[in-house]
Amino acid sequence: MAMFFTILLLLNALALIVVIVLQQGKSAGLSGAIAGGAEQLLGKQKARGIDGLLHNLTRILAATFMILTVLVAYFVR
């Protein structure tokens, strides 16, 4: 049982890495802070596209990663 959850944990970790790498980076610096605030206020359509999907996948995979980590620790001890 521990081996099964360990394999699931490794697959989840790889998927989480891929999803994080695929996301666009946030603008850095002062100009990014000013433009980013206006974009959040006026550009609400961005969250419905691929960025929103990747954001939600990151949340799901992170939660699954935490649950699987606890399960692996429980079965290994």
C-alpha positions in Angstrom: 0.0 0.0 0.0 2.9 2.4 0.8 4.4 1.7 -2.6 1.2 2.6 -4.4 0.8 5.9 -2.6 4.5 6.6 -3.1 4.1 6.2 -6.9 1.0 8.4 -6.8 3.0 11.0 -4.9 5.8 11.0 -7.4 3.4 11.3 -10.3 1.6 14.1 -8.5 4.9 15.9 -7.8 5.9 15.7 -11.5 2.5 17.0 -12.6 2.7 19.9 -10.1 6.1 20.8 -11.4 4.9 20.8 -15.0 1.8 22.9 -14.2 3.9 25.5 -12.2 6.5 25.8 -15.0 3.7 26.3 -17.6 2.3 29.3 -15.7 3.2 32.8 -16.8 5.4 34.8 -14.3 4.0 37.9 -12.6 5.5 41.2 -13.7 8.3 42.3 -11.5 9.3 45.8 -10.4 7.4 49.1 -10.0 5.9 49.1 -13.5 4.6 45.6 -13.0 3.0 46.7 -9.7 1.3 49.6 -11.3 0.1 47.8 -14.4 -0.7 44.7 -12.5 -3.2 46.5 -10.3 -5.0 48.0 -13.3 -5.0 44.7 -15.0 -6.7 43.0 -12.0 -9.3 45.7 -11.9 -10.1 46.0 -15.6 -9.0 42.6 -17.0 -11.2 40.0 -15.4 -11.4 37.9 -18.5 -7.9 36.6 -18.0 -8.9 34.3 -15.2 -11.2 32.4 -17.5 -8.5 31.3 -19.9 -5.6 29.0 -19.7 -4.1 31.0 -16.7 -7.2 30.3 -14.7 -7.1 26.6 -15.6 -3.5 26.3 -14.6 -4.2 28.2 -11.3 -7.0 25.8 -10.4 -4.9 22.8 -11.4 -2.1 24.0 -9.1 -4.5 24.3 -6.2 -5.9 20.8 -6.8 -2.4 19.2 -7.3 -1.0 21.0 -4.2 -3.8 19.8 -2.0 -3.5 16.2 -3.4 0.3 16.4 -2.8 -0.3 17.3 0.9 -2.8 14.5 1.4 -0.6 11.9 -0.3 2.4 13.0 1.7 0.4 12.4 5.0 -0.8 9.0 3.7 2.7 7.9 2.7 4.1 9.0 6.1 1.3 7.1 7.8 1.8 3.8 5.9 5.6 3.9 6.0 5.8 4.2 9.8 
